[in-house]
Amino acid sequence: MLAMDNIEEGEVLFTIPRSALLHQETTKVSVVLEKERSSLESSSGWVPLLLALLYEYTSSQSHWKPYLSLWTDFKTLDHPMFWSKEERDRLLRGTGIPEAVDTDLANIQREYRDVVLPFITKHPDLWNPDTHTLKLYSQLVAFVMAYSFQEPQEEEDSEDDEDDEEEEKAPNPPMMVPMADMLNHVSNHNANLEFTPDSLKMVSVCRIHKGEEVFNTYGQMANWQLLHMYGFTEPYHSNGNDTADIPITNLYKVAMQGAQSDLHRQLVEEQWEMLGQMMQEKGAFVFGKQGCLTDTELHTVLKVLCMSREEFSEFKDNEGWEEDEEEEISLAFSNEGLSGLKASWKWLIHEAAHLTVRSYGDMEEGEGGAKSDQELMEDKAAFEGLSSRKQKALQVRCGQKSILHRLMELTKS
């Protein structure tokens, strides 16, 4: 979408009445979806919308046909879930995307088999397993990932909400928003979708000059998230929200390598076992362009792994410690504060970052390509000669590697 004239900040670019939103309550099959809502519960929370889309997309009488006919065969969707497993594992190794896609595909198959198929088989007048296949269901999942919107949760009064503080509300279900889904995303966007009781409004958040593209935001998304969920990337230098993960297990591996004796290795094992109970499902530390975004967790792991036997015994006896101020921790793990950390902490971060960088390899390895990822990115002709998938993979990999290299620079002794 391009600006045909200068647009001032705060202008409403277009308004979408709520009756023009496609979701489980505005579909022709809304009554049956509502009536059997309890049988459609799943971990994703998307099944009712997906059943509505299965019906509307294949119904010749659908009120939504003009909108859905924009996607004739979903071939424009190029999420990594549609790449071959070999291609994902080779091009996106180390980025976290192959693992996320494997989880997605397993969940989609399970959801279709256990929830969707029994439901559509029960309603042969509305759905048909021969038409509403797992393949079409998977394409519609990608369609929802790429084009849907979720209404933010309403802020409740803190007094009313005190009892529910522990219980996080489930997010609102996704919905399709015609017109709004035309706008592309960049982190440095110039428009934003606002929700009101009667309608949704796209509003400019700064001055947009004639001829410029109008960009919405999908949120603070790193390039790996954009590729995983939407099938595109931003040029890696321009995405201010880019991140790189260091698996927690890499800190453990480094600590074990640095252990000087069997006694020290045994101590690291005990520390790691306790951290496993404390950290539960935390799989990785996330670093952004300004420092660590999971700083309290990283602080905990470094503190425990660098304890002496005496300190660790005291820590266990006291069942933990009084945590430092969050603000102090945040500052210590920002780019400005990293060089001031204890030498043992810096060594662990540095070596774990180095181990993580090595896990990527280079994209062209094994294909006779001698260029590193960075050289490919910097060689304009070489980059433009790559396939679209390779270009996107390279944007993700170089963005993550540059954050890790910066981290290694800031933590070297």
N, C-alpha and C positions, 0 to 999 in steps of 0.2 A: 504494500500500500504506500503510495507516494503522496506527498503534500502538493496539491495543485496551486496553493497560495501560501503565504506566510501564516503560521498558526501561533497564537500567543499562548503562554503558559496558562493552564487552567481551563482551556476551551474543551467543551464536550465534542468529541469527533464523531461519535455515533452512539445511539441508544438502542438496546435490544430489549423489547418487552419480555417479561418472564414467560409469556405464552409461546414465545419463539424458541425457547430452550428445549432441547431434546433430552429427556431422561425418563426414568421408569414411571413417572406420574403423568407425562404428556404423550405417552405412546398409546396406540389402540389396544394394546394388551395390558394396560395398567390394572384393570380389575382383577385379572387372574394372578398377576404378579403380587398385588397387595394381599389377595386372599390367601396365597400360599407363601407369604413372605418368610415364615419360620423355616421352611424347607430349603430356602435359597441362601442361607447364611454360609459364609466362607471367610477364609482369612483375608482375602483381598477386599471383600465388601462390594465387588464390582458386578456380581452375577446378575442382579436385576437389570442394570443398564445394558449389559451384554446380551441378555435375552431379548430386551426391547430392540436392540440394534440388529440382532439376528433376524427378528421378525420384519422390522421396517425395511432393512436393506434388501430383502428378497421378496417383498410384497409389491406386486404391480400397482396396487391401489393405495400405496402408502402416501399419506399427507406429506411425509418428509422426503419423497423421491427427488425433488429438485435439489435439495441439499446433499443427500447421499449419493446422487449420480455424479457429483464432482470426483468421487473416488470409484472409478469404474472397476478396477481390479486390484487396488491397493499396491500396485507395483512401485508407486512412488515412495512407499515406506521402505526404508533400507536400514532398519534397526539391526544391530548385530545378531539378534535372535533369528534373522533370516539368512545370515551368513552360514557357511558350513562350519562345523565344529573345528575342523583343521585350520580353516582361515581365521577364525576367532582366536584360537590358541596360538597361532603363529604371529598374527599381526598385533594382537592386543595383550600378549604375554606380559605379566607384571602389573597391568593397569587396574586389575580388579574386575574388569568387565566380563571376561569368560566365566568366572565363578558366579557373578550375578546373573548372567544369562542362563547358565545351567540350572540355577535355582528357579528362575522364572519359568523355564520350559517344564521342569518337573511339577511346579505348582499349577501351571495351566493344564497340563495333562490330567493331573489328579482332580482338579476342580471340574473339568469337563466330564471326566469319567464318573465321579462320585456325586456331583450335584446337578450339572446341566443335563447330561444324557438321560438320567432317570426322569427328570422333570419334562423334557420335551417329548419323551416316549409316552408320557402320561397324557399329553395334549396334542394328539396327532392332527387335530383340526387346525392348529396354529403353527406347529413346528414339525419338521421332518428330518430325522437323523441323516438321510441321504443328501439333503440340501444343506442342513445346518451342521456341517462337519467340524471336526477338530481343527482342520486347516483354516476354515473360515473363522472359527472362534478365535484362533491364534492371531489372525490378521486383525480382527476387531479389537483384541487386547492391545495390539500395537497402535491401532487407530486411537483408542482411548488414551493410551500413554502419551501419544504425540499431540493430540488435539483437544483433549477435554480440559475442563477447569473445575476446581473445587472451591466452593464458597468457604471463606474463613469462618472459624467458630466465633460465635458472638461472645464478646467479653461479658462475663457475669459479675454482679456485685461481689466484692471480696468476702463480705459477711456471709452471704448465702452460700458462697462457694467453699468456705473454710472446711466443712466436713468432707467435701469431694476433692480436696487438694491432692490427696494421694492418687485418686482415680482419674487418670487422663481420659478425656472424652475421645471417642473414636472420631476420626475426621469425617466431614460431610462426604456423601458419595459423589463421584464425579458426574459431570453433565456436559453435553455437547452444546457449544455456544456459537451458532452460525455468525459469520462476519468477524467476531473477535478472533476466531482461530485462523484467519487469514494473515494476521500480523506475525512477523518473525520476531525472534528474541535476540537481544544482546544484553550483556551485563550493564552497559552504559545506555539504558533505554530512555526514550523520550515520551512514552505514554504508559498508562496503567489502567487496569480494569477496576472499576468501583462498583460495589453491590449495594442496591437500595431495595426496599420492599417490593417495588413495582417493576423494576428494570435493572439492567446492567449497563453501565456507561463507560466508554473508553475516553479517558481524559488525558490531555497533554500535561506532562510534568515539567516541561521547559519549552522555550521557543523552538519551533520547528520551521526551518526555512523552506521556501518553495523549491520543489524538486527533490527534497530529502525523503528518505524512507522513514515511515512511521514504525517504530519498534516498541513492542510490548516487553514485559519481563515475565519469565516463568518462575522467577525466584532466584536465590543465590545458588547458581548451578555451576559446578566444576565441569570441565570439558568431558571427563569420563561419564558424568551423569547425563550431560546433554546427548552424548552419543548413545549411551545405553537406553535412555528413555525416549529420545526424540529423533535419533538417527542423523544428527548433524553436530558440528563443532564450531567454536569461534576460533579465529587465528590465535594461537596460544599466547602470544604476548599481550593480546588485547583483552583477554578474559581475566578481570581482576578477582574473580571468585574461584580461580583454579586452585586445586588442592592435590596433594600427594599423600598416600598412606604408607606408614611403616608398620608392618605386622608386629604385634607384641612379641610373637615368637622369635623375631629377629633380635630383640634385646636379650632374650634368654640365651639364644645361641651365642651371642657375643660375650655375655657374662660367663658362660661355660668355657668358651675359648680362652678367656682371660684368667680363669681360675688357675692358681699356681700349684695346687696340691689336691690330693684326693679329699682331704678334709674341707678344703675350700669349695670343691665341686659339690660335696654333700650339702654344704651350707646353701649354695645356690639352688640346689634341688628343693630343699626345704622352703626357701624363700619363694621359689616359683610356685610351689604347691599352695602356699598361703595366698599368693597373689591371685591364683586361679579362683579361689573361693571369693576373694574380695572384688575382683574385676568382672566376674561372671562372664557375660557374653561379649565383652569388649574385645574385638578382634584386631584393631589397629589404632595407631595414633595418627591423627589427621593434621597435616601441616599446610597452611595457606601461604600466601605471598608475604604476610607480615609476621609469621611465626606459628606456633602450635595452637590449634583450635581445640585440642583436647588436653589442655595444660594440667588440670588437676589430676587426671588419670596418669599422665606421664610423670608428674611430680611424685605420685605415690609409688609407681614402679621403680623409678630411679632411687628413691629414698630407701626402699626395701632391699633392692639388689646390691646397694653399696654399703649395707650395714655390716659391721663386724659381728662375730659370733655373740659377743656380750650384748651389743646393741639389739640384736635380733631376739635374744632371750628376753631382754627387758620389754621389748615391743610386744612379744607374745604374752608375757605376764600381765601387761597393762591393757591387753586387748586393743591395741592400736595406740594412737597418739592424738594430741590436740592438733588439728589441721591448721596450717598457716592461713593467713588471710588470702582470699581468692584474688584480690587485686594485686597482692605482692607476687603470687604465683604467675598470674597473667603477664605481669611485667617481666618476670625472670625468663619466661619462655617466649617472649617476643623477639624479633630479630635484633632489637637493641640490647636485650638482656642476656641472650644466649652466651656471649663471650665471657660473661661474668660468673657463669655457673662453676661449681667445683670441677676440678680437673677430671675426677673419676666419672662424673655425670656426663661431661662433654665427650669423653672418650667413648662411653657407651652409645650416646646419640650418634656420634660421628661414624663409628664402626657399623651400627645398625643401618644408618642411611646408606653407607657404602655397600653393605650386603644387599640392600633393597635395589639399588641401582644395577647391581650385577644380575639381578633376577630378570631384568628386561631383555638382556642381550641387545642385538640390533635387528631391526625389522627385516633386512635383506640377507641375514645370515643364511647360509645354505643355498643361496640362489646365485652364488658367484659374485654378489654385489659387495664391493670393497668399501663403499661409503658408510660411515656411521649415520645414525639417525640425525645428529646435529648437522652433519655435512649435507645430507639430503635436503634438510629443511632450509639450509642457507643457499643451496644451489637452485636458483629459480627454475632453470630449464629442467633439471632433474626432478624437482618437485612436481612441476606441471606435467611431466611425462608419466607420473604415477597414476594408477586407477583412483577413482573417487574414494574407495574404501581405504586404500593405502594412505591417501592424503589425510583422511580423517583420523586414522590410527596414529599417524605420525604427529598430528597436532596434539593428540592426547598424550602420547609417550614423551614428546619433547617438553610439553608443559609440566608434566610430573617430574621428569628428570631434572629440569632447570631448578625446580623448588628444592629437590634433594641435593643437587650440587651446591646451591646457595647455603643450605643447612650444613653441609660438610665444611664449607668455607668458614662459616661462623663458629664451628665447634672444633676446628683443628687446634692442636696444642701449640 
